[in-house]
Amino acid sequence: MSSVTLKGNPVAVGGKFLTKGDKAPDFQLADAKRNLLGLDAFAGKRKVLNIFPSIDTPTCATSVRTFNKEASSVSNTVVLCVSADLPFAQSRFCGAEGLENVVTLSTFRDTAKFANDYGVFITDSSLAGLTARAVVVLDENNQVLHSELVGEIADEPNYAAALAVLK
């Protein structure tokens, strides 16, 4: 179990957060059309998992916009934006923002499994049941190259560190 903060208040996070060298567990998350996708859908590509509580918050929206812009020029890489938001909300946001360089994935069918497997399951506070803010970068074989569990949920991740391992 890890701990982060939400506006300075402690928040418990369940599961074991992945670290460099770990093999990422597979998942089944819903895409924009509610089809379930796993890591195999992105086989042979490097993956940036941008994990956050909800696309409808300013910091989460900023992270999606930033990764859409910054990672679009990185070859053989896909950005997976993961939250418990329904696919409808994720699609609405990306459509309204004109974001085409990210893939949104929803944990809505089983948030607890994904969030516990990746060590981002918020277990208390007003955000209980959602995912903490984190970035996990995987190589083509789903080995973790970089991981950051953002210490303050309201803060943005370290984009430069995440993108540096892809260059």
C-alpha positions in Angstrom: 0.0 0.0 0.0 1.2 3.5 -0.9 0.1 6.9 0.2 -0.4 10.1 -1.7 -2.1 13.3 -0.9 -5.2 15.2 -2.1 -4.7 18.9 -1.5 -2.3 18.0 1.4 -4.6 15.4 3.0 -3.3 11.8 3.1 -4.9 9.3 0.7 -4.3 5.5 0.9 -3.6 3.8 -2.4 -4.0 0.0 -2.6 -2.0 -2.5 -4.6 1.7 -2.7 -5.4 2.8 0.2 -7.6 4.9 -1.0 -10.6 8.6 -0.1 -10.7 11.3 -0.1 -13.4 12.0 -3.7 -14.6 8.6 -5.1 -13.5 6.5 -6.9 -16.1 3.2 -5.1 -16.5 0.1 -7.2 -15.8 -2.4 -7.6 -18.6 -5.8 -5.8 -18.3 -9.1 -5.7 -20.0 -10.3 -2.1 -20.3 -13.0 -0.6 -22.4 -12.1 1.6 -25.4 -14.3 4.4 -26.9 -16.6 1.8 -28.4 -16.8 -0.2 -25.2 -14.7 -3.0 -26.7 -12.4 -4.7 -24.1 -8.7 -4.3 -25.0 -5.7 -5.7 -23.3 -2.0 -5.1 -23.7 -1.9 -7.4 -26.7 -3.9 -4.8 -28.7 -0.8 -2.7 -28.6 1.7 -5.5 -29.2 5.1 -4.3 -30.5 4.6 -0.8 -29.4 5.9 1.2 -26.4 3.1 2.3 -24.2 2.7 5.4 -22.0 -0.1 4.7 -19.5 -1.4 8.1 -18.3 -3.5 7.0 -15.3 -5.7 9.5 -13.5 -8.9 9.9 -11.4 -11.3 11.6 -13.9 -11.0 13.4 -17.3 -13.4 16.0 -15.9 -10.8 17.6 -13.6 -8.4 20.3 -14.7 -5.2 18.4 -14.0 -6.3 15.2 -15.6 -7.5 17.1 -18.7 -4.1 18.9 -18.9 -2.2 15.6 -18.7 -4.3 14.2 -21.6 -3.7 17.3 -23.7 0.1 17.3 -22.9 0.7 13.6 -23.7 -1.4 14.1 -26.9 0.9 16.8 -28.0 4.3 15.6 -26.7 4.1 11.9 -27.4 2.6 12.2 -30.9 6.0 12.7 -32.4 7.6 9.7 -30.6 7.8 6.7 -33.0 6.4 3.3 -32.2 4.6 4.6 -29.1 1.0 4.8 -28.0 -0.4 6.8 -25.2 -3.2 5.1 -23.2 -5.2 7.4 -21.0 -6.8 5.3 -18.3 -9.5 6.4 -15.9 -12.8 5.2 -14.4 -14.7 7.6 -16.6 -17.3 6.1 -18.9 -16.1 5.8 -22.5 -18.8 8.3 -23.5 -17.2 11.0 -21.3 -13.7 10.2 -22.5 -14.8 10.4 -26.1 -16.7 13.6 -25.5 -13.7 15.3 -24.0 -11.2 14.1 -26.7 -13.7 15.1 -29.4 -14.3 18.5 -28.0 -10.5 19.1 -27.6 -9.6 17.6 -31.0 -7.3 15.1 -29.4 -6.4 12.3 -31.8 -3.1 11.0 -30.6 -4.2 9.2 -27.4 -6.3 6.1 -26.8 -8.8 6.4 -24.0 -9.5 3.3 -21.9 -12.0 3.0 -19.1 -11.8 0.9 -16.0 -15.6 1.2 -15.5 -16.2 -2.6 -15.8 -13.6 -3.5 -13.1 -11.8 -0.6 -11.6 -10.6 -2.5 -8.6 -8.7 -5.2 -10.6 -6.8 -2.8 -12.8 -6.2 -0.3 -10.1 -4.9 -3.0 -7.6 -2.8 -4.7 -10.3 -1.1 -1.4 -11.1 -1.0 -0.1 -7.5 -3.2 3.0 -8.1 -6.4 2.0 -6.3 -7.6 4.9 -4.1 -9.1 3.2 -1.0 -10.2 6.1 1.1 -11.1 9.9 0.8 -13.7 11.4 -1.4 -12.0 9.7 -4.4 -12.3 6.2 -3.0 -12.8 3.7 -5.9 -11.0 5.8 -8.5 -7.3 5.6 -9.7 -4.5 7.8 -8.3 -2.5 9.9 -10.8 0.4 7.9 -12.2 2.4 7.4 -15.4 3.8 4.0 -16.3 5.9 3.6 -19.5 6.3 0.2 -21.0 8.6 -1.2 -23.6 7.5 -3.3 -26.6 7.5 -6.4 -24.3 5.5 -4.7 -21.5 8.5 -4.3 -19.2 8.3 -1.1 -17.1 10.8 1.5 -18.3 9.6 4.3 -16.0 6.9 4.7 -13.4 5.7 7.7 -11.3 3.0 7.6 -8.7 2.4 11.4 -8.4 2.6 12.3 -4.7 -0.1 15.0 -4.8 -3.1 14.0 -6.9 -3.7 17.7 -7.8 -0.2 17.9 -9.4 0.7 17.1 -12.9 3.1 14.2 -13.6 6.8 14.7 -14.6 6.2 14.6 -18.4 9.9 15.1 -19.2 11.0 12.1 -17.2 8.3 9.9 -18.8 9.2 11.0 -22.3 12.9 10.8 -21.8 12.9 7.0 -21.6 11.3 6.9 -25.1 14.1 8.8 -26.8 
